[in-house]
Amino acid sequence: MDQKTKKAKLYFDIVASIDLIEEFIGPLNLFDEYSIDRKTKSAIERQLSIVGEAVKRIKDIDPQEHIEYRDQIIGFRNILIHGYDIVNDGTIWLIIKDYLTPLKQELLRKLEHDF
């Protein structure tokens, strides 16, 4: 598989994970509801770790590839994987509400334009 195909697959993986997070969050519109729903939190954290790993692999394939907040996404993935005991529900909620939609839109534009 060439690098361009690998990057496209990783973009699709990220978009699919964001789609799942949107599905999981569903009707939960309040942080208090999210913070007590352990199953949803666990599922979302898993998908966020996939997003972070995919972004890391894109960086490994093409260090010049620009993805908004790339290093922060990778850093947060490292916390999810290695610092599971310090994961903050408030931070995850902020990511869900403020950062996933713009990331998804950015990658969909890249997929449309570059592939």
ChimeraX attribute file (.defattr): number of C-alpha atoms within 10 A of each C-alpha:
attribute: neighborCount
match mode: 1-to-1
recipient: residues
	/A:1	5
	/A:2	6
	/A:3	11
	/A:4	13
	/A:5	11
	/A:6	14
	/A:7	21
	/A:8	17
	/A:9	15
	/A:10	21
	/A:11	22
	/A:12	17
	/A:13	17
	/A:14	25
	/A:15	21
	/A:16	16
	/A:17	21
	/A:18	22
	/A:19	15
	/A:20	15
	/A:21	21
	/A:22	17
	/A:23	12
	/A:24	15
	/A:25	19
	/A:26	10
	/A:27	10
	/A:28	14
	/A:29	10
	/A:30	10
	/A:31	13
	/A:32	11
	/A:33	11
	/A:34	19
	/A:35	16
	/A:36	11
	/A:37	12
	/A:38	10
	/A:39	11
	/A:40	18
	/A:41	18
	/A:42	11
	/A:43	14
	/A:44	23
	/A:45	20
	/A:46	17
	/A:47	19
	/A:48	24
	/A:49	20
	/A:50	19
	/A:51	25
	/A:52	24
	/A:53	19
	/A:54	22
	/A:55	25
	/A:56	20
	/A:57	16
	/A:58	23
	/A:59	18
	/A:60	11
	/A:61	14
	/A:62	13
	/A:63	10
	/A:64	9
	/A:65	13
	/A:66	10
	/A:67	15
	/A:68	13
	/A:69	12
	/A:70	17
	/A:71	14
	/A:72	11
	/A:73	22
	/A:74	20
	/A:75	14
	/A:76	20
	/A:77	24
	/A:78	15
	/A:79	16
	/A:80	19
	/A:81	16
	/A:82	11
	/A:83	11
	/A:84	12
	/A:85	9
	/A:86	9
	/A:87	15
	/A:88	12
	/A:89	16
	/A:90	13
	/A:91	11
	/A:92	20
	/A:93	18
	/A:94	12
	/A:95	14
	/A:96	17
	/A:97	12
	/A:98	11
	/A:99	15
	/A:100	21
	/A:101	16
	/A:102	11
	/A:103	18
	/A:104	19
	/A:105	12
	/A:106	15
	/A:107	20
	/A:108	16
	/A:109	12
	/A:110	14
	/A:111	15
	/A:112	8
	/A:113	8
	/A:114	9
	/A:115	10
